[in-house]
Amino acid sequence: MAPKKKLQGLVAATVTPMTQNGEINLSVIGQYVDYLISEQGVKNVFVNGTTGEGLSLSVQERKWLAEEWVAKGKDKLDHVIIHVGALSLPESKELAKHAAEIGADGIAVIAPFFFKQVNKDGLVAFLHDVAAEAPDVPFYYYHIPPLTGIEICVEKLLDGMMEQIPTFQGVKFSCTDLFDFGRSIKKNDQGQLVLLYGVDEQLLSALAMGADGAVGSTYNYLGRANNLLLEAFSNGDIVLAQKYQFSIQDFLSFVFAQGFGVPQTKAVITLVSGIAMGPPRLPLSRASEEFIAKVKTRLESVKNCPYS
């Protein structure tokens, strides 16, 4: 069950390319893979997650996307992690089994979040049953309480999951709670788990706490800048790492001020990559032409930034 190599560094949370009619567009996945590698220096992907509109897709659509990413990423990408979380336990188990059958490098599961009164034992039991469908595939917990409303601390979850889920390999920690993140890092003092941070604009802070890497949507188009940040941090040049982080934050601050979410992410990736990612699926609305025009102008200035 051990991965080909340790999952670390940047992991792009991929969008799901769609046609103008809202159907998934598998035809550009190969081009997407090549773009991430050659233009952004990113060789790990997280498919069918929040950025990928995973919970807005049918089970069959998620399977098709997983198959295409695994096939097109073969011998190119280091890790193709498939998010298989769902509100329904049977659906999540079905997706986990499928991911194992197609050769995914890992699976991840979000907390089922309709019933907010879920407790630690119930959540771990749910995750255990999903992971059991892929007994030879590394398993990652996807922690994103700002969206799920499930506030169970990762530090507390680690004990139960490490004991009950043999394939448990780590956490995608998409929360600004650096206290919980730090406590989780400390609990992982033997380094047996991979702890990946999921709030892109705070990457440097997470690295200082001991993060192994990061999963995020902005690595689709700011991968190069963030890789330079990682390199500076690894070399002990904190001042340079700060300059990269501040430059990235300047751009993201501008984007966030325009209103930012999956529709806007798809628009920015389309602008940067030249690959038509299409609109989001309803009920999300597509990015406005005004947003696209403003970001296009801003991107030109970012290209000229010495730290971008």
Sequence and secondary structure as in RCSB ss.txt:
>XXXX:A:sequence
MAPKKKLQGLVAATVTPMTQNGEINLSVIGQYVDYLISEQGVKNVFVNGTTGEGLSLSVQERKWLAEEWVAKGKD
KLDHVIIHVGALSLPESKELAKHAAEIGADGIAVIAPFFFKQVNKDGLVAFLHDVAAEAPDVPFYYYHIPPLTGI
EICVEKLLDGMMEQIPTFQGVKFSCTDLFDFGRSIKKNDQGQLVLLYGVDEQLLSALAMGADGAVGSTYNYLGRA
NNLLLEAFSNGDIVLAQKYQFSIQDFLSFVFAQGFGVPQTKAVITLVSGIAMGPPRLPLSRASEEFIAKVKTRLE
SVKNCPYS
>XXXX:A:secstr
   SS   EEEEE    B TTS B GGGHHHHHHHHHHHH   EEEESSTTTTGGGS HHHHHHHHHHHHHHHTT
T SEEEEE   SSHHHHHHHHHHHHHHT SEEEEE   SSTT  HHHHHHHHHHHHTTSTTS EEEEE HHHH  
   HHHHHHHHHHH TTEEEEEE SS HHHHHHHHHHTTT  SEEEE  GGGHHHHHHHT  EEEESGGGTSHHH
HHHHHHHHHTT HHHHHHHHHHHHHHHHHHHHT  SHHHHHHHHHHHH        TTS    HHHHHHHHHHHH
HHHT TT 
